[in-house]
Each structure stands twice: as structure tokens, then as C-alpha cells.
Amino acid sequence: MLSIANLQVSVADTPILRGLSLDVPAGEVHAIMGPNGAGKSTLGYALAGRPGYEPTGGSATLDGEDLLELDPNERAAAGLFLSFQYPLEIPGVPALTFVRTALNAQRRAQGLPESSAPEFLKAARAAAGQLKIDFDMLKRPLNVGFSGGEKKRMEVLQMALLQPRFLILDETDSGLDIDALRVVADGVNALRSPDRSMLVITHYQRLLDYIVPDRVHVLAAGRIVASGGPELAHTLEAEGYDRIVGEAA
């Protein structure tokens, strides 16, 4: 599914990722953990094509397709989705309009017919119900006046409707109380599939109690320095990063 080899990324001419390699097979959920400034969000932004995050070496492919050669909208049409740590507010654009426009743009790029208004509304109502989102909220401008938990639920609703093949969740647990975390995690887990993979970026092990990964990787100084099963997250929670990062130095 996703294959990254020796990826190097700079921001404002400062190297952040320094030879990162990672493979996430189809159907698997992998978690990225690491200290502040390690490059976790940079990895997500670089894969999604955010301007200013400049790949300077290495490769990143999704099912063999070179992501680094695609524009951000082309990466989205190829099935890549980035869930933001701090979702943006878009005044004047109703959430339903935003998501349906994105969905139909992707369907056109994939050579598929557009989703009709009745078809889309039916799917949106079902997804909103599962995520405990008041449907009237979807008629409001995207994320404007939403709480942190409501914004994260909106991100998961977009995933449910867009049905991407590869999800990058950038600190989805940030700003969530325990009840909102459970609802969001349930929404993410409902998207697990043999044909879909996920990369979960987080600081804290608690998220991984709800979205249990197949593999956990430690990112430090711009590269993967350790990998293991879900138990690695518990070790990091108990001991911190110093020992593992020190051993890899």
C-alpha cells in the first residue's frame, strides 16, 4: 500500500526528515510516536503535499504510484486523506457543501459518476448518526463555532463519506475528552478494511487503546529509530523516549 524509502524533507531549507523509511501494507494500521520536533506532522504534510514541505530525496509511493510527483488534489483522488490536528474553519461554506464538492471532484477524477443530492444526503445522515453529530450542524459553515470534539468528528465524517484508501490521522486525540475520543475512535475503527490502511500519529498511548495498531514506530531526529507491536506504545508511556532514542543515536 504505502511505501516510503529514505525520504528527506526540508521546511524553509531546514532538514526535518532525514532518511525515513516505512512500509504500511494494505489492511494494516500503523502508529507513529515520538518526541516533539521529531518530524511526525512533517511526515503527514509531506505525504499530503502541503506547500512548504519540500521533499529533497527518497521516495513515497501509494500502490506503486509516486505520490511526490502528484499535486495535492491528485493525491486525494488517488485515495490519500489527511486528518488535521487543528481542523480549519471555512466561513461561508456549509459543511455539507464542502464534503459533497470534495466527493464529486474525486469521483470525476476517478472517472466515476457524481453522487446525487439524495444519495449524498442519505449517506451523510447515516454517518452523522453514527458519529453523534446533529445533522443541523452540517448546514453550518465548516468547523465555524465547533468545539474541538465536533471538529474531529467532522474529520471522521469526511473520511466515512470520501472513503479514502489510505488515512493519515495527525493527533486525532488532541483536544478530545474521553467520551469524544471513544466516538471518534469508533468512527475510525468502522473504516478498517483489508483494502484500506492507516497511519496514526500520536503523542499518547491512550489513543492506541481505542485504535489498536498492528505496528508502532518511534520517529526521532527525522527517521524511524524503533518499531514493534502495540506493546511498544505501553513501554513508551511508562519509560518515555530517552532510552530508545539514546540507543538509536
Secondary structure, 3 states (H helix, E strand, C coil): CEEEEEEEEEECCEEEEEEEEEEECCCCEEEEECCCCCCHHHHHHHHHCCCCEEEEEEEEEECCEEHHHCCHHHHHHCCEEEECCCCCCEEEEEHHHHHHHHHHHHHHHCCCCCCCHHHHHHHHHHHHHHCCCCHHHHHCEECCCCCHHHHHHHHHHHHHHHCCCEEEEECCCCCCCHHHHHHHHHHHHCCCECCEEEEEECCCCCHHHHCCCCEEEEEECCEEEEEECCHHHHHHHHHCCHHHHHHHC
